C-alpha cells in the first residue's frame, strides 16, 4: 500500500475508533443534542474523507513541507493535551495548548497570551454555563 493510501486508511481506522468510543454516549432527546453528536459527526466526516482518500489518494505531499517542524510540534502539543486531560484543570490546559498553537503560527507572545486567555475563558464559560458540562 502506497504512503498516501496508508495514511488515508489510518484516518479511516481512527474515525471508526471515534465512532466505536461514542456508542454508549446518548445522542440527545427531544431535539436537544447530546454529548455524542459532535464526536459522531467528526467520526463520520473523517471516515468519509478517509475512504475517499483510500479510493483516490492523489500524489501525496511534496518531499519538503514548508512548516514540517510546526506540524510535528502541533502533534506533540495534542499528545501532551490528551495525556494531561485528567490531571490539569481544563481552562489552564486549554489556555496553554492554545498559547502553544498560536506561537507555532508566528503570533507574538503578547498577542498569543491575550488571545489564548480570552479563548480559554470563553470555552470554559461555554461548556460550563452554556452546555452544563462540569470539568473535574
Residue pairs with C-beta under 8 A, 6 or more apart in sequence:
1 9
2 57
2 60
3 60
4 53
4 57
4 58
4 59
4 60
4 61
5 53
5 54
5 57
7 53
8 50
8 51
8 52
8 53
8 54
8 57
9 50
9 54
10 50
11 46
11 49
11 50
11 53
12 46
12 47
12 50
12 51
12 54
13 50
14 46
14 50
15 42
15 43
15 44
15 45
15 46
15 47
15 50
16 43
16 47
18 39
18 40
18 42
18 43
18 46
19 40
19 43
19 44
19 47
21 39
22 36
22 39
22 40
22 43
25 34
25 35
25 36
25 39
25 40
26 34
26 35
26 36
27 33
27 34
27 36
27 37
27 40
28 34
28 36
28 37
65 71
70 104
70 105
73 100
73 104
74 101
74 104
77 97
77 100
77 101
77 104
78 97
80 97
81 93
81 94
81 97
84 93
85 93
89 135
90 124
90 127
90 135
91 120
91 121
91 123
91 124
91 135
92 120
94 119
94 120
94 123
94 124
95 116
95 117
95 119
95 120
95 121
96 116
98 115
98 116
98 119
98 120
99 112
99 113
99 116
102 111
102 112
102 115
102 116
103 109
103 112
107 115
124 135
127 133
127 135
128 134
128 135
